[in-house]
Structure formats: C-alpha cells, structure tokens
Amino acid sequence: MTQSFIRVTHLSEVDHKRPTYVAIGSFDGVHRGHQALLGDMVARARQDGARAAALSFFPHPRRVLQTLPPRFYLTTLDDRVRLLAEQGIDLVITHPFDDEVRQIRAADFVDQLLAALDMKQLWGGNNIALGYKREGDVPFLRRQGAEKGFTVETRDELVAWGDAPVSSRRVREALAAGDMDTVNGCLGRHHSVRGPVVKGDQRGRTIGFPTANLALWDELLLPGFGVYATYATIHGRRYAAATNVGVRPTVNGSGVTIEAHLLDFDEDIYGEEMRLEFVQRTRAEMKFAGLEALKAQIVADVEEVRRMAR
C-alpha cells in the first residue's frame, strides 16, 4: 500500500524546509535499478530522521534535447509518481525540463535544491549529471557538497536481470519486441497500462468475443504488436484477459488499438478506468484469410490465456 506522500510540480512549490535526502533522475519505468537506489536512500533517511524526496524531470530531458519517437515513455507521469511513492518516498517533485531549465548552471541548480529542501544528501547513479551541458557530474557535485554542506551518494553496483544490467533503455527495447519476460524481470512487476474503456467498432462482439478498447496516452510506448496474456483490473476485480495490441490487419483496422477480451466477464464498462498487466506474449499479430479463421485463432488464444491463468 502506498504511504501518504506529497506531490509538487516544481521545487518552488515545496512549502516547508526540513533536512532532506533527495534522489534525482527521470525514473521512467521505476525499474529494479531505480528501486534499489531509492530503497537505499529511504532506509538511510528513516535511520537519520530525514525526509526522503525524489525529483523526477518531466518531460524526459531526452525529449527536449533529442528527436525521439512519438511513443517513448514506459509510464504516464501519474503512474510514475505512484510507483515512486510505493518506494517509501515522502515528497515527489515532478520538476519541468524545458529550454529554461536546460540552461541553468549546475551550481545554481544545487542552490535551488538547498533553498527549497534543506538538502543534506543528493542521491543518484554514478553517471548523474546536472545543469547546463551536464556540467554537474559526480566530482563537481562532491566539490559543491564540501563547500555547501551536503554529501553526494551514488549506488555504484549495477542491478542486473539475466545477463545484463537493468536500464530504462533495455526495458524499452524489450517492450517494443514483446519480450515480457525481460520487461517484467527488469521492472520487478508486471508491466501495466491504465486508461478509460472507449467504444470501438464492436466487431469482436459480432463474432462472440467482445473486447474492451483502452484509450491510452499517445506518448506511452506500447508492447510490440501481438496477442498477450494479461490481467485486467476493473471495479477492483481482476480478470484474466486475452489482449491484442496492433492494427487488426484482418479487418483493415485503422490505427493502433489495445483490445482486451476479459474471460468470464460480461458487463458494460464504457467510460470506466481499467488497468492491464502484461504477462506474456502468446503470438505475433497476423493477418487471417477471413473472420472465420480469425475467430478460430481467437478461440485458441483465449484457451491459451485461460491455461496460463490457472
């Protein structure tokens, strides 16, 4: 259960100073590596009676500094905040990253942290770098700390999953490939998305497999096209579901959709928020000769999902 926490959207909105340990990063996905860093910081803060804070830049600095695909993020900002709070963070700051912020000199940003938070420890990975052209690297920040009264703590040990380190980039690549074993292993949980159920073309209902179409943020990275074994949570109840991500080539679908057929479920849920957890991809998306062939494959998909959910 998420503890009580405070969320602000700018350092200037922090309404009181107290000794604070703060971790800084984008934290997209809040994967096992992030969790390890935050866990170490929170444990130290609890031991020392300090506040544990996380400052997460939004939009992602790479979104401002580089040209990136339209769909990039592993989580919505709200889900990122929730996941950060679940690590025991007391204060979550979703600080803007824009042209003005990118020009701030590292020493000036350190001064802002000290003024707003009474920062006593600054936490980050060993590649942390703040300020204009990333001038505020670890040696620079440690010199600032010695001068201004804070320490810099890094977690140098990489967190690995399988045979490689965990990183947001690795999770993005695995998600785009539909490799949910790697995605979920790196995250330490099922990858999930949430959004309102919206009306589609209702074609699934005509062949005996009604689906719930999920509307998602258009910057959210989607799993690679295919059929997935998933869990859908609606009205606080969790159901196994066969979920298709893709363009529905058999019926000449327009645009990318996420459609979930909830097993043993028949309720009107239009407009309700639903959460989907992705467990495993069962097959890639394919085009069938016609609706009968598609229906036969959906029967097989549903049985495979039912078997996996047992």
N, C-alpha and C positions, 0 to 999 in steps of 0.2 A: 504493500500500500504506500502511495506517495505521501510523504510527510508534508506538513504545512510549509510553504515557501513563499517568497516574494519575487515577483517578476517585474522588471522595468525595461524600457526600450532605449535607455540612454544613461550613461553614467550620471548625468546631471539630475536624473530622477531619483537617485538614491537619497532617501530623506533623513538618514542619520548615519553618523560615522561610528564605527567600533572596530577594534582590531580584526582584520580580515585576511584570510588566505584566499587568493584568487587564482583560478586556472583560466588561461586564455587560449582560445582556439576556435576553429569553425565548428568542430564536433559534429559534422554531418554524419548521421547514422548512429552516433553514440555507440561505437563498436567496442569490442573487448579491450583494445588498446586504450581508448578513452576511459573506459570503466576502471581499468587498473590505475591510471593516473588519478582520476577523481577519487577512487577509493582510498588511495594513499593519502591524498590531501585531506579528505574528510576525516579520516582517522586521526591525523595529526591535529586538525583543527579542534576536534572533540577533546582530545587529550589536553590541548593548551587553552581551552575555553574561548576559542576564536570563532568568528563567523566563516562559513565555507561558501565561497561565491564562484560562479562560472560566468565568464564573459564570452559570449559567442557572437561572432560577427555575422551580420546579415545585411545585404546579400553576401554570399561567399566572395572573398576577395578575388578569386579567380574569375568570377562572373563580371567583375568590374575591370580587371586588368587584362583579361584574355577574351578571345572569342570561343565560346563553349557551345555545345549542342543545346537546343531549346530545353530538352529534358535532362536534368543534371543531378538534382538533389535526391538523396536517399530518404529523407523525411521532410514533411512540412515543418515549418517553424514551430507551430504549436506542439507537434509530436516531439520535436527535438527538446523543447522546454520541458515537456512531461518526462521524457527519458532522463534528462539531466536531474530533475527533481528526484527521480527514483533512485539516484545515486547518493542521496542524502544532502544535496546542495540546499543551502538556506536562501541564497539570493541568486537569481538567474538574470543576467543582463544581456539582452539581445541588442547589442550596440550596432548602429548603422555603419556600413562601409561604403563610402561614396568618394567622389573626387576630393571633397574637402578633407575627409579623414585620411585618405591615402597620402596627403601632403604633410600631415602632422609629423614633426620630428620626434624621434623615439624618446628623447629626454622630456619633451613636452607632454607626450602621452603618459609617461611614467608619473609626471607631476599631477596629471589629471586623476590617475588612479589613486595616488596618495591623498589628494584633496577630497575625493569623493568617498573613499573607502577606509582610510587609515590602513592602507595595505601593509602587512607585515611579512608576508611571503607571496612570491609570484611563482606559479607553477606552470610548467609546460613541457613539451617534448624537448629532446636535445637539439632539435632544429628550430626551436621557437625563434621568431624574429619579428620585431615590432617597428612601426614607424616608416618614414619615407625610405623607399627602396630597400626595405628590410634591414636598415642600418642597425637596429637594436637587437643584435644577436646575443647569445648567452654571455660571452665575455663582456660585451658592452653593458648588459643589464646587471651583471655582477658588480661592475665598477660603479654603476648608478646606485646599487643597493648599499655598497660600502659607504658611499657618500651621503645617502639619503635615509638610511635606516631600515632597509628590508633585505631579505635574503631571496635568492633565486633557487628554486628546487626543480630538478629535472628527473624524469624517470628514464634512465638510460637503457634499462633492459627492455628489449622489444618483446611484445606479446606475439606469439606465433599461433597459427592454426594450420595443422597439417605440416607441410614442409616449407612454409613461407610466412613472413611477418604479416600481421593484420594491418590493413590500412583502408581508408575510405576508397581510394582508387581501386584496390583489389576487390572490394565489395561491389563497386560499380561495374567492374568488368565481369565479375561472376554473375551479377544480376542480369546484365544485358545478354549473357549467354544462357540464362535459365538454369544455372548451376546452383540450386538452392542448398545443396549440402555445404558448399563453400560459403555462401551468403550467410546461412543460419549459424554455421560454425563460427564465422568471424564476428557475428553480432552477439552470439550467446543467447539467442532467442529466435523465434520465427520472424522473418521479415513481414511487416504488415503495412497495410494502407487503410485509410478510412475516408468515407465521404457519404453524401446523400445518395439514396437509391432514386434513379430517374427512369422515366419511361423510354424504352427503346422501340424497335419496330414490332415487338411482341411475336416474332416469328417462332421463338422457342416454344411458346405456349401452343402453337398450332401443331407441333409435332410431338407434344407430350412432355416437353422439358422446359417449363417456364424458368426464366432467368431474371436475376436482379442485376440491373445495369448500374455500375457505380460511377459517379461523377468525381473526377479527381483533379487536383491542381495541375495546370498544364506545364509546370516546370518539374514535376515529380518524375524521376526515372522509373520506367516500368520494367517488369520482368520480360525477358525475351519471349517472343510470340510462341504460344503453345497452350496446352491444357495442363492445369495444375491441380494437385490435391491440396485443398485449402480448408481452413476453418472459418466460418462466418459467424460473427457475433452480432446479434440484433436483439434489442429489448432485454439485454443482459443474459441472453441464452446463446449457447454455442452449438453450431451445427456443422457437420462435415459438408463440404461442397466441392463440386467439380467446376472449376473456373477456367474460362477461356480468355486469353489475352491476345488480341490481334485484330485483323481487319475482316474476318469472316469471308474468305475468298469464295466459298461455295455459293453464297447468296449475294455476292457482289456488294458486300458491306461498304459503307462509306466512312472512313476514319477509323481510328483505333478505339476499341471498346474493351472494357473489362466486364464480363458477364458471368455471374455465379449461379449455378443451379444448386440450391440447398436441398440436401437429402431429407426426405420425410418432413417436408415443410410446405405449407400452402396458406399463406397469409398475404394480405395487402400491405406492403411496406413502402409504398412510394412516398418519398419525402423524408423517410427515416434515415438516420445515420447508421451505417453498417461498417464493421471492421473485418478485413480479410487478412488472415495469416497464411502465408505461402509455405507449404511443407515440402513439396517435391513436384518437379515437372514430370508428367506421365508420358507426354509425347509432344512433338513439334506441331505447329499449325500446318494444316494441309488442305488442299482443295479436293473435294469429292465429286463424283460424277453427277450426283443429284441429291435431293433431300432424303431419299430412302437410304442411300449409302451413308449420308451424314448421320441420320437417325440411328442406324446400326452401330456406328462408331461411338455415338454419344452413350448408347446403352453400355457398350464395353467400357467407356471412360467412367461412367457412374459406378459400375461394378468394381472397377479398379480402385476408385476412391473409397468405396464402401469397405473393400478389403483392407486398405491401408489404415482406415479409421478404427478398425476393430481393436 
